[in-house]
Amino acid sequence: MIQKILLTLFVCLTQSSFGQGVKVKLTEKKNGKRLVLMAENTTKDTLNVFLMVTSEGYRRSASRPVIKNIPPQSKIRMTTMIEITGQQQSYTYDLIVNEEENNLSLNFEDQPKDIEQLIKNKLVLFTKNACKKCDDLKKALTEERITYQSFSLDSDPLIYRQFMASIEKDFTLETRIRFPIIWNKDHVIFSYEVLNEVIAKLDGQ
């Protein structure tokens, strides 16, 4: 049943992508409790791919962003997730593809922004499109006149990637990346359950 759910998710996403002329296809390879996500470059050019997976019911949430160059007409492994017994498995992902001349760069130190200075002693939100919690939080912060900066995974992928690299040392196997990602001056909060509670926490700093 779980396998069918995941397959249905992939088919829907793939059909949608083909309608837009997909360059990279993300496919699944199941081996016992392991689910391997493979990226296939369907073009004649080397492509730079950024993958971010948010999952439920897996021992490893694949929360670390994965950035790889994929040679022409080839398929490579992007990440592996391991099922947790007794839990239902599901996942969503963000996939960004750039041609080599617009490479996202695998070296975070080469990014155009100094992320430490960008977030130091500040309230910073990292959001993505179609995220209701992101929109609700930004609206509430504005209404409460709490100063913050906001960056989007969809429009600011370089800044987002550099931020994720800067906090990666604090990740554990239990870390789950959920949006909005909140940098609260000196520590990170992955989303929230109750809007008023997170606003009080941010306002109290």
PyMOL commands that set and color helices and strands:
alter all, ss='L'
color gray80, all
select helices_A, chain A and resi 2-19+100-102+108-110+115-119+132-143+157-170+195-203
alter helices_A, ss='H'
color red, helices_A
select strands_A, chain A and resi 24-31+34-41+47-56+66-70+75-82+90-99+123-127+149-152+181-184+188-190
alter strands_A, ss='S'
color yellow, strands_A
deselect
rebuild
show_as cartoon
